[in-house]
Amino acid sequence: MGLFDKVFGGPAVQNNPFTEPREAFFAILYACMSADGSVDNEEINALVVLTQQKALFRGVSVLDLYRRIAPKVVSLGARKETVALAAPFVPQDLRATLFANCVDFAAADGIVGPAEQALLEQLAQALALDESESHTIIEVIIIKNKG
């Protein structure tokens, strides 16, 4: 690490657009929502409603956050890159919550495709979730979305 890296946080931190907890949480939600390659208005509305219910986003314009974060996620290309950059900045007590919401977005249409599965597996690892906890979350969300 160079002299200026110590002062300014290093090149990785300087280039990471998701170092604030709410930005990291939101970026991962958006990455999971868009893992299948498309995001429709219904999904965006669901994202806005979900974030407005979270204490983490109180006092924040979710629309402004969306306008700032979504293009950054898209510009990174691979959603896995967003997960890798943002996961370390998600508060520990919100990691299982984030994973559950991402599974819910992925399973909302009744199908969790290969790209979504791969992203969710990477997310569980990046968030350091216990495998049994991850399985339980997935099972509950699948039950919730049946019918």
C-alpha positions in Angstrom: 0.0 0.0 0.0 1.4 3.4 -1.0 1.7 6.5 1.0 -1.5 8.1 -0.5 -3.4 4.8 -0.4 -3.1 4.9 3.4 -4.5 8.5 3.5 -7.2 8.1 0.9 -8.3 4.6 1.6 -6.6 2.8 -1.3 -7.5 2.4 -4.9 -10.2 -0.2 -4.2 -12.1 2.1 -1.9 -11.7 5.1 -4.2 -13.2 3.2 -7.1 -16.0 1.5 -5.2 -19.3 3.4 -5.6 -21.0 1.4 -2.9 -19.1 2.0 0.4 -22.1 3.5 2.4 -24.4 0.9 4.0 -27.6 2.1 2.3 -25.9 2.3 -1.1 -24.4 -1.2 -0.7 -27.8 -2.6 0.3 -29.6 -0.8 -2.5 -27.0 -1.8 -5.1 -27.3 -5.5 -4.2 -31.1 -5.4 -4.3 -30.9 -3.8 -7.7 -28.3 -6.2 -9.0 -30.5 -9.2 -7.9 -33.6 -7.6 -9.4 -31.8 -7.1 -12.7 -29.9 -10.4 -12.8 -32.3 -11.9 -15.4 -31.4 -9.0 -17.7 -34.5 -6.9 -17.4 -36.2 -4.6 -14.9 -39.8 -3.6 -15.4 -41.8 -0.8 -13.8 -43.5 -3.2 -11.4 -40.1 -4.4 -10.1 -38.9 -0.8 -9.7 -42.1 0.0 -7.7 -41.5 -3.1 -5.5 -37.9 -1.9 -4.9 -39.1 1.6 -3.9 -41.8 0.2 -1.6 -39.4 -2.2 0.0 -36.7 0.4 0.7 -39.2 2.9 2.1 -40.2 0.3 4.7 -36.6 -0.1 5.9 -35.2 2.0 8.8 -31.9 2.1 6.8 -33.6 4.4 4.2 -35.5 6.7 6.5 -35.0 10.3 5.5 -33.6 9.4 2.1 -35.1 10.0 -1.3 -35.3 6.5 -2.7 -35.9 7.9 -6.1 -32.7 9.9 -5.9 -30.9 6.9 -4.6 -32.2 4.8 -7.5 -31.1 7.4 -10.0 -27.7 7.4 -8.6 -27.1 3.7 -7.9 -28.9 1.9 -10.7 -26.6 3.4 -13.5 -23.5 2.4 -11.5 -24.8 -1.2 -11.2 -25.5 -1.3 -14.9 -22.1 0.3 -15.8 -20.3 -2.5 -13.9 -21.8 -5.0 -16.3 -21.7 -8.2 -14.4 -24.0 -8.2 -11.4 -21.5 -10.3 -9.6 -19.1 -7.4 -9.6 -21.7 -5.2 -7.7 -22.1 -8.0 -5.1 -18.4 -8.3 -4.7 -17.9 -4.6 -4.2 -21.0 -3.9 -2.1 -21.3 -6.9 0.2 -18.6 -5.9 2.7 -20.4 -2.7 3.4 -23.8 -4.2 4.3 -24.3 -4.1 8.0 -24.0 -7.5 9.7 -27.5 -7.3 11.2 -29.1 -6.7 7.7 -27.3 -9.4 5.7 -29.9 -12.2 6.1 -32.6 -9.6 5.5 -30.9 -8.5 2.3 -30.5 -12.1 1.1 -34.2 -12.8 1.8 -35.3 -9.8 -0.2 -33.0 -10.7 -3.1 -34.4 -14.3 -3.1 -37.9 -12.8 -3.1 -37.1 -10.6 -6.1 -35.5 -13.5 -7.9 -38.4 -15.9 -7.2 -41.2 -13.4 -7.7 -42.0 -14.7 -11.2 -42.0 -18.3 -10.0 -38.7 -19.1 -11.7 -35.2 -18.7 -10.5 -33.1 -18.9 -13.6 -29.4 -20.0 -13.8 -28.1 -16.4 -13.7 -30.2 -15.6 -10.7 -29.2 -18.8 -8.9 -25.5 -18.1 -9.5 -25.8 -14.5 -8.2 -27.7 -15.6 -5.1 -25.1 -18.3 -4.4 -22.4 -15.7 -4.7 -24.4 -13.3 -2.5 -24.8 -15.8 0.3 -21.0 -16.4 0.3 -20.2 -12.7 0.0 -22.5 -11.9 3.0 -20.9 -14.8 4.9 -24.3 -16.4 5.5 -24.4 -19.9 7.0 -25.5 -22.4 4.4 -28.4 -23.8 6.5 -29.7 -20.2 7.1 -29.5 -19.5 3.4 -31.4 -22.7 2.6 -34.1 -21.9 5.2 -34.5 -18.4 3.7 -34.9 -19.8 0.2 -37.4 -22.4 1.3 -39.5 -19.9 3.1 -39.5 -17.5 0.1 -40.5 -20.3 -2.2 -43.4 -21.2 0.1 -44.4 -17.5 0.3 -44.5 -17.1 -3.5 -46.4 -20.3 -4.3 -49.8 -20.0 -5.9 
